[in-house]
Every structure is written in C-alpha cells, then in structure tokens.
Amino acid sequence: MNPQELKKVDKQLTKGLLDIVVLVLLRSESMHGYKIITSIRRNFGIYFGPSTIYPYLNNLEKNGYIKSQWNLNNERPRKVYSLTSEGNSILTGCEHSFSTICSQLSRIGMSRLSSINGIQSNVMIDQVGV
C-alpha cells in the first residue's frame, strides 16, 4: 500500500472513531474546539476542520458525554468542553471493547496485530493523553 492510500485509510479509521478520540482527549483536560482540532492533528497527523469537529462536539454534548461552558477570561470568548461522568463511563466500556475487537482480529488472522496488540493499545492511549 502506498503512503497516500495508507494516509487515507488512517483518516477513515480515525474519523470512524472520532467521537472516542475526542472523549479521550477531554479525559485529560478541558479544551476549546480549536485545541481539540490541533491535538488530533498533533497526535494522529490528521487534520479535521471545524466543519467536522463541531458537529461531533454538539452530538457528544447532546448525548450527555461532554458538557460545555463559555470561558470569558480571554480576548474573545471560547466554548470549553469537558468530559462528563457518563462520557468517562463510555470510555471505560470502549477500552474493553477495543481490547476484545483486537483480540478477535488477531484470532482470525491479523497476525501482526497479535504481536503488537498490548503495546499498540497502550501507545495509542498514551499518545492522546490518558
């Protein structure tokens, strides 16, 4: 697979997990939208713009996984997002689910996954700040 195709696959996989990525980022600290965008880019090397991120944030807030509050202490007001206890519970469940999925993929033939499963999962979680 050439680098462009691999980057496209990475972006599709990350976008499919974007709500979880956002929750993991917010587990470590509250952030405004632009900081979430830059954190995703820094940790995953993938850019998702405001037109992608803000609908996810609105949906996560509507579902009760995050909450927002206006920070008026800067030059311009910023909406700051933080993880709720419900969002934290979802993340705990996701960690178990990801582990199970990786184990199943390894079991059915994704041999490279089995050798890096534990290491890869911990590295990915560490990279996004858990």
N, CA, C and O atoms as CSV, one atom per row, in Angstrom:
chain,resi,resn,atom,element,x,y,z
A,1,MET,N,N,0.860,-1.174,0.000
A,1,MET,CA,C,0.000,0.000,0.000
A,1,MET,C,C,0.903,1.233,0.000
A,1,MET,O,O,1.822,1.336,0.813
A,2,ASN,N,N,0.640,2.158,-0.906
A,2,ASN,CA,C,1.473,3.347,-0.971
A,2,ASN,C,C,1.101,4.325,0.160
A,2,ASN,O,O,0.029,4.211,0.754
A,3,PRO,N,N,1.988,5.275,0.449
A,3,PRO,CA,C,1.767,6.184,1.583
A,3,PRO,C,C,0.455,6.987,1.505
A,3,PRO,O,O,-0.173,7.233,2.535
A,4,GLN,N,N,0.044,7.388,0.317
A,4,GLN,CA,C,-1.208,8.137,0.177
A,4,GLN,C,C,-2.415,7.276,0.533
A,4,GLN,O,O,-3.338,7.732,1.209
A,5,GLU,N,N,-2.401,6.040,0.076
A,5,GLU,CA,C,-3.507,5.129,0.399
A,5,GLU,C,C,-3.540,4.836,1.891
A,5,GLU,O,O,-4.612,4.788,2.495
A,6,LEU,N,N,-2.372,4.641,2.482
A,6,LEU,CA,C,-2.290,4.383,3.914
A,6,LEU,C,C,-2.806,5.579,4.713
A,6,LEU,O,O,-3.520,5.398,5.699
A,7,LYS,N,N,-2.457,6.781,4.306
A,7,LYS,CA,C,-2.929,8.006,4.975
A,7,LYS,C,C,-4.452,8.100,4.879
A,7,LYS,O,O,-5.112,8.502,5.837
A,8,LYS,N,N,-5.008,7.729,3.726
A,8,LYS,CA,C,-6.454,7.762,3.536
A,8,LYS,C,C,-7.138,6.756,4.463
A,8,LYS,O,O,-8.164,7.066,5.069
A,9,VAL,N,N,-6.573,5.557,4.572
A,9,VAL,CA,C,-7.126,4.543,5.473
A,9,VAL,C,C,-7.047,5.029,6.914
A,9,VAL,O,O,-8.007,4.893,7.672
A,10,ASP,N,N,-5.895,5.600,7.297
A,10,ASP,CA,C,-5.740,6.140,8.651
A,10,ASP,C,C,-6.806,7.183,8.954
A,10,ASP,O,O,-7.401,7.181,10.032
A,11,LYS,N,N,-7.043,8.075,7.997
A,11,LYS,CA,C,-8.031,9.131,8.202
A,11,LYS,C,C,-9.440,8.539,8.346
A,11,LYS,O,O,-10.208,8.974,9.203
A,12,GLN,N,N,-9.776,7.557,7.517
A,12,GLN,CA,C,-11.100,6.939,7.598
A,12,GLN,C,C,-11.294,6.219,8.930
A,12,GLN,O,O,-12.359,6.318,9.540
A,13,LEU,N,N,-10.276,5.500,9.380
A,13,LEU,CA,C,-10.374,4.797,10.663
A,13,LEU,C,C,-10.491,5.790,11.818
A,13,LEU,O,O,-11.303,5.606,12.725
A,14,THR,N,N,-9.678,6.834,11.778
A,14,THR,CA,C,-9.721,7.843,12.835
A,14,THR,C,C,-11.064,8.557,12.845
A,14,THR,O,O,-11.622,8.815,13.912
A,15,LYS,N,N,-11.585,8.878,11.668
A,15,LYS,CA,C,-12.885,9.553,11.617
A,15,LYS,C,C,-13.980,8.648,12.166
A,15,LYS,O,O,-14.913,9.121,12.813
A,16,GLY,N,N,-13.870,7.364,11.913
A,16,GLY,CA,C,-14.845,6.423,12.442
A,16,GLY,C,C,-14.817,6.345,13.961
A,16,GLY,O,O,-15.808,5.978,14.594
A,17,LEU,N,N,-13.682,6.690,14.534
A,17,LEU,CA,C,-13.521,6.657,15.990
A,17,LEU,C,C,-13.413,8.063,16.588
A,17,LEU,O,O,-13.004,8.222,17.739
A,18,LEU,N,N,-13.778,9.072,15.810
A,18,LEU,CA,C,-13.540,10.447,16.220
A,18,LEU,C,C,-14.226,10.825,17.526
A,18,LEU,O,O,-13.655,11.555,18.336
A,19,ASP,N,N,-15.427,10.343,17.735
A,19,ASP,CA,C,-16.091,10.672,18.994
A,19,ASP,C,C,-15.313,10.119,20.178
A,19,ASP,O,O,-15.202,10.784,21.208
A,20,ILE,N,N,-14.774,8.916,20.046
A,20,ILE,CA,C,-13.980,8.312,21.112
A,20,ILE,C,C,-12.661,9.073,21.282
A,20,ILE,O,O,-12.224,9.313,22.408
A,21,VAL,N,N,-12.038,9.447,20.181
A,21,VAL,CA,C,-10.796,10.225,20.245
A,21,VAL,C,C,-11.034,11.523,21.021
A,21,VAL,O,O,-10.232,11.892,21.879
A,22,VAL,N,N,-12.128,12.208,20.720
A,22,VAL,CA,C,-12.439,13.464,21.405
A,22,VAL,C,C,-12.649,13.216,22.900
A,22,VAL,O,O,-12.158,13.981,23.731
A,23,LEU,N,N,-13.368,12.164,23.240
A,23,LEU,CA,C,-13.603,11.861,24.657
A,23,LEU,C,C,-12.282,11.569,25.379
A,23,LEU,O,O,-12.085,12.003,26.514
A,24,VAL,N,N,-11.389,10.842,24.730
A,24,VAL,CA,C,-10.095,10.533,25.347
A,24,VAL,C,C,-9.302,11.824,25.575
A,24,VAL,O,O,-8.695,12.003,26.631
A,25,LEU,N,N,-9.309,12.709,24.598
A,25,LEU,CA,C,-8.609,13.981,24.765
A,25,LEU,C,C,-9.181,14.769,25.939
A,25,LEU,O,O,-8.436,15.352,26.727
A,26,LEU,N,N,-10.503,14.782,26.049
A,26,LEU,CA,C,-11.146,15.552,27.117
A,26,LEU,C,C,-11.004,14.878,28.476
A,26,LEU,O,O,-11.216,15.518,29.506
A,27,ARG,N,N,-10.652,13.609,28.495
A,27,ARG,CA,C,-10.427,12.925,29.776
A,27,ARG,C,C,-9.237,13.559,30.500
A,27,ARG,O,O,-9.243,13.665,31.727
A,28,SER,N,N,-8.233,13.974,29.756
A,28,SER,CA,C,-7.033,14.529,30.385
A,28,SER,C,C,-7.169,16.011,30.733
A,28,SER,O,O,-6.568,16.471,31.703
A,29,GLU,N,N,-7.947,16.759,29.959
A,29,GLU,CA,C,-8.137,18.182,30.252
A,29,GLU,C,C,-9.297,18.748,29.445
A,29,GLU,O,O,-9.626,18.248,28.369
A,30,SER,N,N,-9.903,19.788,29.976
A,30,SER,CA,C,-10.951,20.503,29.235
A,30,SER,C,C,-10.280,21.293,28.116
A,30,SER,O,O,-9.167,21.793,28.274
A,31,MET,N,N,-10.976,21.398,26.978
A,31,MET,CA,C,-10.392,22.079,25.817
A,31,MET,C,C,-11.458,22.816,25.032
A,31,MET,O,O,-12.631,22.444,25.045
A,32,HIS,N,N,-11.035,23.864,24.350
A,32,HIS,CA,C,-11.910,24.517,23.375
A,32,HIS,C,C,-11.741,23.798,22.041
A,32,HIS,O,O,-10.805,23.018,21.865
A,33,GLY,N,N,-12.640,24.059,21.113
A,33,GLY,CA,C,-12.674,23.326,19.853
A,33,GLY,C,C,-11.384,23.355,19.067
A,33,GLY,O,O,-10.945,22.328,18.551
A,34,TYR,N,N,-10.764,24.541,18.970
A,34,TYR,CA,C,-9.533,24.632,18.188
A,34,TYR,C,C,-8.423,23.797,18.808
A,34,TYR,O,O,-7.628,23.194,18.087
A,35,LYS,N,N,-8.357,23.752,20.132
A,35,LYS,CA,C,-7.333,22.932,20.788
A,35,LYS,C,C,-7.584,21.443,20.528
A,35,LYS,O,O,-6.638,20.667,20.393
A,36,ILE,N,N,-8.851,21.049,20.461
A,36,ILE,CA,C,-9.176,19.661,20.120
A,36,ILE,C,C,-8.681,19.350,18.708
A,36,ILE,O,O,-8.077,18.304,18.473
A,37,ILE,N,N,-8.938,20.257,17.778
A,37,ILE,CA,C,-8.500,20.079,16.390
A,37,ILE,C,C,-6.983,19.934,16.325
A,37,ILE,O,O,-6.474,19.036,15.655
A,38,THR,N,N,-6.257,20.817,17.020
A,38,THR,CA,C,-4.792,20.760,16.959
A,38,THR,C,C,-4.246,19.531,17.699
A,38,THR,O,O,-3.216,18.985,17.301
A,39,SER,N,N,-4.913,19.097,18.754
A,39,SER,CA,C,-4.475,17.893,19.467
A,39,SER,C,C,-4.625,16.653,18.602
A,39,SER,O,O,-3.762,15.775,18.611
A,40,ILE,N,N,-5.718,16.581,17.858
A,40,ILE,CA,C,-5.914,15.448,16.942
A,40,ILE,C,C,-4.824,15.461,15.872
A,40,ILE,O,O,-4.246,14.425,15.543
A,41,ARG,N,N,-4.559,16.636,15.343
A,41,ARG,CA,C,-3.532,16.733,14.299
A,41,ARG,C,C,-2.155,16.348,14.843
A,41,ARG,O,O,-1.401,15.633,14.184
A,42,ARG,N,N,-1.831,16.824,16.049
A,42,ARG,CA,C,-0.534,16.531,16.654
A,42,ARG,C,C,-0.395,15.038,16.971
A,42,ARG,O,O,0.662,14.452,16.736
A,43,ASN,N,N,-1.453,14.424,17.500
A,43,ASN,CA,C,-1.375,13.029,17.936
A,43,ASN,C,C,-1.557,12.015,16.808
A,43,ASN,O,O,-0.997,10.919,16.863
A,44,PHE,N,N,-2.335,12.374,15.788
A,44,PHE,CA,C,-2.655,11.418,14.724
A,44,PHE,C,C,-2.119,11.818,13.353
A,44,PHE,O,O,-2.136,11.012,12.423
A,45,GLY,N,N,-1.644,13.057,13.221
A,45,GLY,CA,C,-1.141,13.515,11.935
A,45,GLY,C,C,-2.243,13.704,10.905
A,45,GLY,O,O,-1.994,13.677,9.699
A,46,ILE,N,N,-3.461,13.896,11.390
A,46,ILE,CA,C,-4.625,14.034,10.508
A,46,ILE,C,C,-5.351,15.316,10.877
A,46,ILE,O,O,-5.549,15.611,12.056
A,47,TYR,N,N,-5.747,16.078,9.858
A,47,TYR,CA,C,-6.463,17.330,10.102
A,47,TYR,C,C,-7.950,17.136,9.856
A,47,TYR,O,O,-8.372,16.746,8.767
A,48,PHE,N,N,-8.737,17.417,10.891
A,48,PHE,CA,C,-10.185,17.526,10.765
A,48,PHE,C,C,-10.524,18.969,11.101
A,48,PHE,O,O,-10.187,19.455,12.180
A,49,GLY,N,N,-11.184,19.647,10.186
A,49,GLY,CA,C,-11.509,21.048,10.386
A,49,GLY,C,C,-12.727,21.267,11.256
A,49,GLY,O,O,-13.373,20.316,11.695
A,50,PRO,N,N,-13.035,22.534,11.501
A,50,PRO,CA,C,-14.191,22.877,12.331
A,50,PRO,C,C,-15.507,22.287,11.831
A,50,PRO,O,O,-16.366,21.924,12.634
A,51,SER,N,N,-15.672,22.188,10.511
A,51,SER,CA,C,-16.932,21.656,9.973
A,51,SER,C,C,-17.106,20.169,10.274
A,51,SER,O,O,-18.212,19.639,10.165
A,52,THR,N,N,-16.029,19.500,10.648
A,52,THR,CA,C,-16.101,18.098,11.076
A,52,THR,C,C,-16.205,18.007,12.592
A,52,THR,O,O,-17.047,17.274,13.110
A,53,ILE,N,N,-15.364,18.737,13.304
A,53,ILE,CA,C,-15.263,18.607,14.758
A,53,ILE,C,C,-16.490,19.133,15.489
A,53,ILE,O,O,-16.996,18.468,16.392
A,54,TYR,N,N,-16.978,20.307,15.118
A,54,TYR,CA,C,-18.073,20.909,15.896
A,54,TYR,C,C,-19.369,20.097,15.856
A,54,TYR,O,O,-20.050,20.023,16.878
A,55,PRO,N,N,-19.742,19.489,14.739
A,55,PRO,CA,C,-20.911,18.604,14.791
A,55,PRO,C,C,-20.712,17.421,15.751
A,55,PRO,O,O,-21.649,17.017,16.439
A,56,TYR,N,N,-19.498,16.871,15.795
A,56,TYR,CA,C,-19.211,15.794,16.749
A,56,TYR,C,C,-19.361,16.303,18.179
A,56,TYR,O,O,-19.958,15.636,19.024
A,57,LEU,N,N,-18.820,17.482,18.442
A,57,LEU,CA,C,-18.930,18.051,19.787
A,57,LEU,C,C,-20.385,18.284,20.168
A,57,LEU,O,O,-20.790,17.979,21.290
A,58,ASN,N,N,-21.167,18.818,19.248
A,58,ASN,CA,C,-22.595,19.048,19.522
A,58,ASN,C,C,-23.318,17.740,19.819
A,58,ASN,O,O,-24.145,17.675,20.730
A,59,ASN,N,N,-23.010,16.710,19.058
A,59,ASN,CA,C,-23.637,15.407,19.259
A,59,ASN,C,C,-23.217,14.787,20.593
A,59,ASN,O,O,-24.051,14.237,21.312
A,60,LEU,N,N,-21.939,14.875,20.920
A,60,LEU,CA,C,-21.462,14.342,22.200
A,60,LEU,C,C,-22.106,15.073,23.370
A,60,LEU,O,O,-22.427,14.463,24.390
A,61,GLU,N,N,-22.293,16.371,23.223
A,61,GLU,CA,C,-22.939,17.142,24.289
A,61,GLU,C,C,-24.423,16.783,24.391
A,61,GLU,O,O,-24.958,16.638,25.490
A,62,LYS,N,N,-25.072,16.643,23.257
A,62,LYS,CA,C,-26.485,16.267,23.243
A,62,LYS,C,C,-26.700,14.908,23.916
A,62,LYS,O,O,-27.718,14.690,24.573
A,63,ASN,N,N,-25.737,13.999,23.749
A,63,ASN,CA,C,-25.834,12.666,24.350
A,63,ASN,C,C,-25.407,12.640,25.816
A,63,ASN,O,O,-25.530,11.610,26.479
A,64,GLY,N,N,-24.909,13.764,26.322
A,64,GLY,CA,C,-24.525,13.855,27.722
A,64,GLY,C,C,-23.127,13.353,28.030
A,64,GLY,O,O,-22.787,13.159,29.197
A,65,TYR,N,N,-22.310,13.138,27.011
A,65,TYR,CA,C,-20.957,12.626,27.223
A,65,TYR,C,C,-19.965,13.744,27.533
A,65,TYR,O,O,-18.948,13.515,28.186
A,66,ILE,N,N,-20.263,14.947,27.064
A,66,ILE,CA,C,-19.439,16.115,27.376
A,66,ILE,C,C,-20.373,17.256,27.756
A,66,ILE,O,O,-21.577,17.213,27.505
A,67,LYS,N,N,-19.784,18.272,28.364
A,67,LYS,CA,C,-20.540,19.491,28.652
A,67,LYS,C,C,-19.670,20.664,28.227
A,67,LYS,O,O,-18.449,20.545,28.121
A,68,SER,N,N,-20.313,21.794,27.986
A,68,SER,CA,C,-19.562,22.970,27.565
A,68,SER,C,C,-19.884,24.143,28.483
A,68,SER,O,O,-20.937,24.220,29.117
A,69,GLN,N,N,-18.918,25.043,28.514
A,69,GLN,CA,C,-19.064,26.244,29.321
A,69,GLN,C,C,-18.290,27.358,28.619
A,69,GLN,O,O,-17.204,27.126,28.088
A,70,TRP,N,N,-18.842,28.546,28.619
A,70,TRP,CA,C,-18.152,29.658,27.990
A,70,TRP,C,C,-17.075,30.189,28.912
A,70,TRP,O,O,-17.328,30.468,30.084
A,71,ASN,N,N,-15.868,30.330,28.377
A,71,ASN,CA,C,-14.762,30.949,29.096
A,71,ASN,C,C,-14.651,32.378,28.570
A,71,ASN,O,O,-14.322,32.598,27.404
A,72,LEU,N,N,-14.929,33.342,29.439
A,72,LEU,CA,C,-14.918,34.747,29.044
A,72,LEU,C,C,-13.653,35.459,29.511
A,72,LEU,O,O,-13.590,36.688,29.465
A,73,ASN,N,N,-12.653,34.720,29.956
A,73,ASN,CA,C,-11.434,35.304,30.516
A,73,ASN,C,C,-10.392,35.672,29.475
A,73,ASN,O,O,-9.374,36.270,29.821
A,74,ASN,N,N,-10.611,35.336,28.223
A,74,ASN,CA,C,-9.653,35.650,27.161
A,74,ASN,C,C,-10.129,36.851,26.363
A,74,ASN,O,O,-11.194,37.407,26.633
A,75,GLU,N,N,-9.327,37.249,25.373
A,75,GLU,CA,C,-9.707,38.353,24.494
A,75,GLU,C,C,-11.056,38.105,23.845
A,75,GLU,O,O,-11.881,39.010,23.718
A,76,ARG,N,N,-11.261,36.874,23.442
A,76,ARG,CA,C,-12.549,36.522,22.853
A,76,ARG,C,C,-13.104,35.314,23.597
A,76,ARG,O,O,-12.349,34.444,24.031
A,77,PRO,N,N,-14.394,35.265,23.738
A,77,PRO,CA,C,-14.993,34.131,24.454
A,77,PRO,C,C,-14.737,32.819,23.708
A,77,PRO,O,O,-14.728,32.774,22.478
A,78,ARG,N,N,-14.530,31.757,24.485
A,78,ARG,CA,C,-14.328,30.426,23.917
A,78,ARG,C,C,-15.211,29.440,24.652
A,78,ARG,O,O,-15.350,29.490,25.874
A,79,LYS,N,N,-15.799,28.551,23.887
A,79,LYS,CA,C,-16.587,27.483,24.473
A,79,LYS,C,C,-15.629,26.352,24.823
A,79,LYS,O,O,-14.944,25.816,23.951
A,80,VAL,N,N,-15.584,25.994,26.095
A,80,VAL,CA,C,-14.662,24.967,26.579
A,80,VAL,C,C,-15.465,23.713,26.900
A,80,VAL,O,O,-16.497,23.767,27.569
A,81,TYR,N,N,-14.967,22.582,26.406
A,81,TYR,CA,C,-15.649,21.302,26.559
A,81,TYR,C,C,-14.934,20.458,27.612
A,81,TYR,O,O,-13.708,20.481,27.715
A,82,SER,N,N,-15.712,19.721,28.383
A,82,SER,CA,C,-15.136,18.805,29.368
A,82,SER,C,C,-15.940,17.520,29.392
A,82,SER,O,O,-17.111,17.483,29.013
A,83,LEU,N,N,-15.287,16.480,29.844
A,83,LEU,CA,C,-15.883,15.147,29.901
A,83,LEU,C,C,-16.830,15.050,31.094
A,83,LEU,O,O,-16.520,15.544,32.178
A,84,THR,N,N,-17.971,14.419,30.897
A,84,THR,CA,C,-18.902,14.158,31.992
A,84,THR,C,C,-18.639,12.757,32.557
A,84,THR,O,O,-17.872,11.983,31.984
A,85,SER,N,N,-19.277,12.444,33.671
A,85,SER,CA,C,-19.119,11.095,34.226
A,85,SER,C,C,-19.681,10.053,33.265
A,85,SER,O,O,-19.158,8.942,33.179
A,86,GLU,N,N,-20.744,10.406,32.542
A,86,GLU,CA,C,-21.301,9.487,31.538
A,86,GLU,C,C,-20.294,9.254,30.408
A,86,GLU,O,O,-20.142,8.130,29.929
A,87,GLY,N,N,-19.615,10.310,29.988
A,87,GLY,CA,C,-18.585,10.178,28.958
A,87,GLY,C,C,-17.433,9.311,29.426
A,87,GLY,O,O,-16.894,8.514,28.659
A,88,ASN,N,N,-17.058,9.468,30.681
A,88,ASN,CA,C,-15.995,8.644,31.239
A,88,ASN,C,C,-16.415,7.177,31.291
A,88,ASN,O,O,-15.601,6.292,31.027
A,89,SER,N,N,-17.665,6.915,31.625
A,89,SER,CA,C,-18.173,5.540,31.638
A,89,SER,C,C,-18.135,4.927,30.242
A,89,SER,O,O,-17.782,3.759,30.077
A,90,ILE,N,N,-18.501,5.720,29.245
A,90,ILE,CA,C,-18.454,5.243,27.855
A,90,ILE,C,C,-17.023,4.869,27.481
A,90,ILE,O,O,-16.796,3.837,26.849
A,91,LEU,N,N,-16.064,5.698,27.866
A,91,LEU,CA,C,-14.660,5.398,27.558
A,91,LEU,C,C,-14.200,4.109,28.203
A,91,LEU,O,O,-13.478,3.327,27.584
A,92,THR,N,N,-14.599,3.882,29.415
A,92,THR,CA,C,-14.235,2.640,30.099
A,92,THR,C,C,-14.769,1.435,29.331
A,92,THR,O,O,-14.059,0.446,29.151
A,93,GLY,N,N,-16.008,1.518,28.882
A,93,GLY,CA,C,-16.585,0.447,28.072
A,93,GLY,C,C,-15.872,0.281,26.746
A,93,GLY,O,O,-15.683,-0.841,26.276
A,94,CYS,N,N,-15.475,1.390,26.141
A,94,CYS,CA,C,-14.778,1.344,24.854
A,94,CYS,C,C,-13.417,0.676,24.984
A,94,CYS,O,O,-13.003,-0.070,24.097
A,95,GLU,N,N,-12.729,0.938,26.070
A,95,GLU,CA,C,-11.423,0.309,26.270
A,95,GLU,C,C,-11.567,-1.205,26.278
A,95,GLU,O,O,-10.751,-1.906,25.680
A,96,HIS,N,N,-12.578,-1.711,26.936
A,96,HIS,CA,C,-12.837,-3.152,26.955
A,96,HIS,C,C,-13.207,-3.644,25.549
A,96,HIS,O,O,-12.713,-4.676,25.095
A,97,SER,N,N,-14.076,-2.896,24.872
A,97,SER,CA,C,-14.500,-3.290,23.520
A,97,SER,C,C,-13.325,-3.322,22.546
A,97,SER,O,O,-13.197,-4.258,21.757
A,98,PHE,N,N,-12.462,-2.296,22.599
A,98,PHE,CA,C,-11.304,-2.270,21.710
A,98,PHE,C,C,-10.392,-3.465,21.961
A,98,PHE,O,O,-9.879,-4.074,21.023
A,99,SER,N,N,-10.200,-3.785,23.210
A,99,SER,CA,C,-9.369,-4.935,23.552
A,99,SER,C,C,-9.962,-6.220,22.974
A,99,SER,O,O,-9.245,-7.048,22.412
A,100,THR,N,N,-11.275,-6.375,23.119
A,100,THR,CA,C,-11.952,-7.559,22.592
A,100,THR,C,C,-11.858,-7.608,21.071
A,100,THR,O,O,-11.573,-8.664,20.506
A,101,ILE,N,N,-12.091,-6.494,20.411
A,101,ILE,CA,C,-12.031,-6.446,18.946
A,101,ILE,C,C,-10.631,-6.793,18.460
A,101,ILE,O,O,-10.475,-7.580,17.526
A,102,CYS,N,N,-9.608,-6.210,19.089
A,102,CYS,CA,C,-8.228,-6.515,18.681
A,102,CYS,C,C,-7.915,-7.987,18.886
A,102,CYS,O,O,-7.256,-8.604,18.049
A,103,SER,N,N,-8.373,-8.547,19.976
A,103,SER,CA,C,-8.151,-9.974,20.225
A,103,SER,C,C,-8.829,-10.828,19.163
A,103,SER,O,O,-8.244,-11.796,18.677
A,104,GLN,N,N,-10.046,-10.480,18.804
A,104,GLN,CA,C,-10.779,-11.235,17.788
A,104,GLN,C,C,-10.115,-11.107,16.427
A,104,GLN,O,O,-9.995,-12.102,15.712
A,105,LEU,N,N,-9.683,-9.916,16.053
A,105,LEU,CA,C,-8.982,-9.739,14.777
A,105,LEU,C,C,-7.699,-10.563,14.753
A,105,LEU,O,O,-7.360,-11.177,13.742
A,106,SER,N,N,-7.007,-10.565,15.859
A,106,SER,CA,C,-5.793,-11.369,15.957
A,106,SER,C,C,-6.113,-12.849,15.805
A,106,SER,O,O,-5.409,-13.581,15.108
A,107,ARG,N,N,-7.179,-13.278,16.463
A,107,ARG,CA,C,-7.570,-14.687,16.439
A,107,ARG,C,C,-7.936,-15.154,15.029
A,107,ARG,O,O,-7.652,-16.295,14.664
A,108,ILE,N,N,-8.561,-14.288,14.237
A,108,ILE,CA,C,-8.998,-14.712,12.902
A,108,ILE,C,C,-7.969,-14.455,11.814
A,108,ILE,O,O,-8.249,-14.673,10.635
A,109,GLY,N,N,-6.779,-13.993,12.194
A,109,GLY,CA,C,-5.747,-13.941,11.179
A,109,GLY,C,C,-4.994,-12.654,10.990
A,109,GLY,O,O,-4.144,-12.583,10.102
A,110,MET,N,N,-5.251,-11.654,11.757
A,110,MET,CA,C,-4.472,-10.430,11.640
A,110,MET,C,C,-3.233,-10.595,12.513
A,110,MET,O,O,-3.146,-10.038,13.608
A,111,SER,N,N,-2.274,-11.374,12.006
A,111,SER,CA,C,-1.142,-11.845,12.807
A,111,SER,C,C,-0.283,-10.712,13.357
A,111,SER,O,O,0.206,-10.820,14.481
A,112,ARG,N,N,-0.085,-9.646,12.617
A,112,ARG,CA,C,0.735,-8.538,13.117
A,112,ARG,C,C,0.083,-7.899,14.325
A,112,ARG,O,O,0.774,-7.382,15.204
A,113,LEU,N,N,-1.237,-7.928,14.379
A,113,LEU,CA,C,-1.961,-7.326,15.493
A,113,LEU,C,C,-1.695,-8.068,16.783
A,113,LEU,O,O,-1.585,-7.453,17.843
A,114,SER,N,N,-1.591,-9.382,16.707
A,114,SER,CA,C,-1.391,-10.164,17.931
A,114,SER,C,C,-0.056,-9.851,18.585
A,114,SER,O,O,0.045,-9.855,19.812
A,115,SER,N,N,0.960,-9.582,17.794
A,115,SER,CA,C,2.271,-9.319,18.382
A,115,SER,C,C,2.386,-7.916,18.950
A,115,SER,O,O,3.236,-7.668,19.805
A,116,ILE,N,N,1.544,-6.989,18.492
A,116,ILE,CA,C,1.622,-5.623,18.982
A,116,ILE,C,C,0.376,-5.187,19.729
A,116,ILE,O,O,0.293,-4.038,20.165
A,117,ASN,N,N,-0.584,-6.064,19.887
A,117,ASN,CA,C,-1.874,-5.701,20.479
A,117,ASN,C,C,-1.731,-4.941,21.785
A,117,ASN,O,O,-2.230,-3.820,21.887
A,118,GLY,N,N,-1.078,-5.497,22.775
A,118,GLY,CA,C,-0.948,-4.832,24.058
A,118,GLY,C,C,-0.143,-3.557,23.973
A,118,GLY,O,O,-0.511,-2.541,24.563
A,119,ILE,N,N,0.953,-3.604,23.243
A,119,ILE,CA,C,1.811,-2.429,23.107
A,119,ILE,C,C,1.090,-1.338,22.336
A,119,ILE,O,O,1.077,-0.186,22.770
A,120,GLN,N,N,0.489,-1.674,21.201
A,120,GLN,CA,C,-0.182,-0.697,20.351
A,120,GLN,C,C,-1.316,-0.009,21.092
A,120,GLN,O,O,-1.446,1.213,21.018
A,121,SER,N,N,-2.134,-0.765,21.801
A,121,SER,CA,C,-3.257,-0.177,22.519
A,121,SER,C,C,-2.756,0.818,23.543
A,121,SER,O,O,-3.316,1.908,23.665
A,122,ASN,N,N,-1.719,0.471,24.278
A,122,ASN,CA,C,-1.195,1.379,25.290
A,122,ASN,C,C,-0.547,2.602,24.664
A,122,ASN,O,O,-0.685,3.707,25.187
A,123,VAL,N,N,0.160,2.423,23.551
A,123,VAL,CA,C,0.793,3.554,22.882
A,123,VAL,C,C,-0.270,4.519,22.388
A,123,VAL,O,O,-0.138,5.728,22.581
A,124,MET,N,N,-1.332,4.008,21.748
A,124,MET,CA,C,-2.367,4.883,21.230
A,124,MET,C,C,-3.021,5.649,22.363
A,124,MET,O,O,-3.261,6.849,22.226
A,125,ILE,N,N,-3.314,4.999,23.471
A,125,ILE,CA,C,-3.936,5.672,24.593
A,125,ILE,C,C,-2.984,6.707,25.172
A,125,ILE,O,O,-3.416,7.810,25.508
A,126,ASP,N,N,-1.695,6.382,25.299
A,126,ASP,CA,C,-0.715,7.327,25.830
A,126,ASP,C,C,-0.581,8.541,24.922
A,126,ASP,O,O,-0.442,9.663,25.409
A,127,GLN,N,N,-0.622,8.335,23.616
A,127,GLN,CA,C,-0.433,9.444,22.682
A,127,GLN,C,C,-1.524,10.482,22.805
A,127,GLN,O,O,-1.267,11.663,22.568
A,128,VAL,N,N,-2.735,10.088,23.166
A,128,VAL,CA,C,-3.817,11.044,23.247
A,128,VAL,C,C,-4.055,11.519,24.664
A,128,VAL,O,O,-5.018,12.242,24.923
A,129,GLY,N,N,-3.201,11.128,25.576
A,129,GLY,CA,C,-3.208,11.760,26.873
A,129,GLY,C,C,-3.896,11.044,28.010
A,129,GLY,O,O,-4.235,11.693,29.000
A,130,VAL,N,N,-4.119,9.766,27.932
A,130,VAL,CA,C,-4.755,9.070,29.058
A,130,VAL,C,C,-3.690,8.614,30.024
A,130,VAL,O,O,-4.003,8.005,31.046
